Amino acid sequence: MKKKFIIIGVLILVISIIATTVSFAAAPSVKRSDYFITVLTGPSSGIYFPIGGAFSTFIGGIGYKTSATATGATAENINALLTGQGEMAIAMADSVIQAVDSFGAYEGKPPAKELRAMMGLWPNFCQIVTTANSGIKTFADLKGKRVGVGAPNSGVELNARMMFEAHGMSYKDCRVDYLNYGEAIDQMKNGLCDVAFVTSGLGNATIMELGTSTKIQFVPVEGEPLKKLIEKYPFYIEATIPAETYGTDKDTTTAAVMNIMLVDVKLPAEVVYDLLDNIYSPKGLDAIQSSHATAKANIKPDTALRGIVGTSVPLHDGAINYYKEKGLLK
């Protein structure tokens, strides 16, 4: 009987130790007011801006000092994060991988090994938009046309380069303007541009605004060129722009790439853990998902590691701790 009580006592002690450990891991002690979190977003015309703003507002609401900064999006955000101008940054996974591995647009530059991922966000759809009266129906029809490919070395422009390559074409085949998609679509309204590359979540406000004044359609990326694109750049996936999104006549096949949230490698692990623990709480998800339909459809725990695991982009130590604790990462 005495032996039985000893065994029970040992079990209670073990359970108590485990419970204490789990309790500590689930609620690490962080003095939030000691940390300023600048969230790098994107142009005010795109969806990085409202969703990034929602992250900032929520983080501020739980006690961190915070701000949201409008930027030129992915390329600018990567550089700003590496140079200490922000603590969180939205970026397209393809550009991040190129920066980490020093290829593509980052060829010849030192590998950006300091970049760290925090969470997956939503897929960016490569939306090649034109007007219904342009006569442009296929990618080959872009030859000789005025094409807005994105700001130089932006995430949009990197995607445009790869699309041209997959179709056996180059910028020399067109009259290319290095305009961000807001500028390119403004030029389309004025008849000064025929096509705009927009890499964004669905329901892009700039495209929707264009659709209020003229009938729009999308140039598909499909068939053998899409297959070549995915084979060479496996961070792309096949995707569909549903007709009902913008009121087009039919669905359009295209490519998509994940957006991810980067985080400053210098932030303590317990801070990143705390951020994720609150972001993925019911209150956090409600605040962020309410900022945009794309956030509501895609930002959730079961998509947290999309576009990150299996790539060369490392997770922040605090994110590793969090996802292991929640059983999302082995």
Secondary structure, 3 states (H helix, E strand, C coil): CHHHHHHHHHHHHHHHHHHHHHHHHHCCCCCHHHCEEEEECCCCCCCHHHHHHHHHHHHHHCCCEEEEECCCCHHHHHHHHHCCCCCEEEEEHHHHHHHHHCCHHHCCCCCCCCCEEEEEEEEEEEEEEEECCCCCCCHHHHCCCEEECCCCCCHHHHHHHHHHHHCCCCHHHCEEECCCHHHHHHHHHCCCCCEEEEEECCCCHHHHHHHHHCCEEECCCCHHHHHHHHHHCCCCEEEEECHHHHCCCCCEEEEEEEEEEEECCCCCHHHHHHHHHHHCCHHHHHHHHCCCHHHHHHCCHHHCCCCCCCCCCCECHHHHHHHHHCCCCC
